Amino acid sequence: MDLSDEALLENYRVTKDMIQFKTLVRRYQTRIYSVAVRILGNSDEAEEVVQDTFVRVHQNIDKFRNEASFSAWVFRIAHNQCVDLLRTKRRKRGFQLLSFDPQSTAAEEESGESPVVSQLADPTPGPEQKVDMTEQEHIIASSLSKLPENQREVLVLHDIEGFSYQEISEIVGASIGTVRSLLHYGRLKLRELLDPYFTSQNMSPAPR
């Protein structure tokens, strides 16, 4: 039976057995990389975020308290690393497919706006579908990069990683109301950016 994050953490604190810590790393490194590459748009920088995140987790592991979940704490650290890299890039200047939550509110569904982007669920697409899906991935990634950073990050955390509003609030350091607002306006903006493409193709964003 797999131990919980908190149990592994406590075992490591007591025994200093690196196997316990490495198990935590394995649980989260892929997810953190996935989020970072979508936020930063750069695989090398995403790998840097993963490495720096776990260095900081290890350095600060005794500071973790159970007021928040371990996953939210880890992603909070990763979030800070992404923010630092984005700030550095902005100073120097003077994606991967993103799937979105199909469980949008009824008001959104009935508004007549472009449909919510959904996961590419077909495990065995045909050749034509593969071409369409690759093209859609490029269009979605390009549109995603045009969103404000805070909207993009909240979309990734909620609609890809499945974090709750409360957890995202803890990760990004914003109120739940702000998180909801960022998610709402980020989705609207992404739909606005995607609508010309999908309308011209007379197609839905992705097969379900």
WOBELQUI-V12625 format. One record per run of one state. SS is the DSSP state (H for helix, E for strand, C for the rest). FROM is the first residue (numbers start at 1). TO is the last residue. Records with the same first field share a line. If there is no record, write none. Layout:
BEGIN
SS = FROM-TO, FROM-TO
END
This chain:
BEGIN
C = 1-4, 16-17, 41-42, 60-60, 64-69, 93-105, 110-126, 145-148, 161-164, 173-175, 202-208
H = 5-15, 18-40, 43-59, 61-63, 70-92, 106-109, 127-144, 149-160, 165-172, 176-201
END
